[in-house]
Amino acid sequence: MEQFLIGGSGAKASTGGGKKKAAPRVLPWIEKYRPKGVNDVCAQEEVVAMLKAVLIEGKELPNMLFYGPPGTGKTSTILAMARDMFGNLASERVCELNASDERGIAVVREKVKNFAMTTANSQRADGKKCPNFKLIILDEADSMTKSAQEALRRTMEVYSKSTRFCLLCNYVSRIIDPITSRTAKFRFRLLPKEIQYNQIRHIREAENVQISENAVEELISVAAGDMRRAVNFLQSLHRLHEDEITPDDVRDVAILCPAEKIDEVIREARSKSYENMLTKVQALLQDGYPAGQFMHQLQDAVIADDAIEDFQKVNIINQIGKADHALTDGADEKVQILAIVSVLQRELSR
């Protein structure tokens, strides 16, 4: 019984002062391969040029608002700039908050305000000049409540001499006008494929990942410009398939619905067999494919199908949009899929 409790037959409790060997720390690749400085940031020329002017020419750093699709480098860019600007003082000069987790007005009144009030140390270890202000980074700021944003606007004004703010968001339309008017706005675009290829190849060589060129192309395709998604998929694939990664492996990790199954749904809709079409859709959902993924792939297939008239495409895509919005609000997946396939069959049977 004692052996069972301490880990099975043959296992012995360690005695004496023997030191256990610490397990090596494994960093997520998305953190391991973040840009270390502004010079390492790719593709976002406008914001990089402004940050370099601040770092090299000593120009004033404004409050900033970075917006754009996820995985385009918003967080990485501002963290790289903070490392270049503050050096070894970055940990005490930078406050990073995820506004989607802590979005209420209390966060602005307590954490943000308290950090803005603290005194900043101005002496860097390497002797380089260090600005006399601190930096507050609010990630996913579009998730903040309106009252919290209004309180933040006042905080930005009161502590403008000692603190700079950088807000990061996906949807700039969700940020109130008084804040957007007080910040320099920079749009982050989806990364070009060539830059994604270069980064994936760099990681492949550094980590000795066995992945074919076709699989790299598939990985870039399913990531759809989201570099974070591509790197996370690559790390997962490397853990699962150390021998060789194929395009099918990439599709499995990305949970993509097989293209032939999407085509079968459209084919059954044309044949006016509602029951057969419904069986195909239910099989997809039972296999664990997300409803949102099915909807996006169905939309792409409908747009690419030249046999479907434009007015039919508009009606089908309109219903997909309504279902996507309903799912965001917590609607039932099956009900929304039924609504989509009903409209799909109605349009294709005309």
C-alpha positions, 0 to 999 in steps of 0.5 A: 500500500505504501508503495502504491501511495508513493508512486507504484511498485519499486518506487522509493521515497527520496531521503537525505539532501539529494537535489532534484534536477529542475525540469527545463523551462519550456516557453511558448514559441509565441513568447520565445520568438517575439521581437526583442526590439523595434528593429525586429518588428516586421511589416508595420512601417508606419508605427515602426518609423514613429517609434524609431523617431522617438528612440533615435531622435528623442521626439515626444512619445504620444499616447497611442492606439494600436488597432487591427486584426489579432496576431498582427504584432500590436502587443509585440511592437509596444513591448519591443519599444518598451525594452528599447526605451527603458532597458533594465527598468522596463519591469518597473516602468511598464504596467501591462493590463488585459482590459478584457479580464479587468475592464471595470471602472475600479481598475482605472481608478485603482491599478492604473491611477496608482501606477501613474502616481508612482515615482519613476527611477531615471537611471538605466544600468547601461548608462543610456538616457531614459525618459522620465515617464512611465508606460501603461499598456491596456490590451484588448481595450475595446472590451472595457466598459464605457464608464471605464473608458470615460474614467480612463480619459480623465486619468490620461489628462491628469497624468499626461506629464508622467505617464504615456498610455498605449491602448491595443484593440481589434475594433477601434469603433468600440473606443469612445471618441474622447479617447481616440481624439487624445491618441495617435492611431495606428492601424496594424495590417495582416502580415504579408505571406512572405513575412509569415513564410520567413518567420515560420522557416526561421522557427523551423530551423531553430527548433528542428521542425520536420515540416514539408513546404506544402504543409508550411503553405497550408499552415500560412493559409489556415492562419489567415494572416494571424502570426500568433495562430500560425506559431501556436499551430506549428508548436502543437504540430511539432509536439504531435508529429515529430517525424514529419508534418503534412498538410492533413496534420495542419488541417486536423490541428486547425479543426478545418471541416473537410472540403468534400463535406462542405461540397456534399452539403451544397450538393444535397441542398441542390438535390432538394433533399432536406433530410440528407443535407441535415444528416451531413450537417449533423455528422459534421457537428458530431465530429466536433467541428465548430459551427463557426468554422463550418459557417466560414467555410460554407461562406467561402464555398458559396462565394467561389461557386460560379453556379450560384447567382449573385442574388442567391449568394447575397441571401445565403451570406446574409443568413450566415452573418445573422447566425454568426452574430447570434452565436456571438450572443450565445445562441444555440449552434444547431438552431443557427445551422438549421437556419443557414441550411434552410436558406441555402436549400431555398436559394439553390432550389429556385 
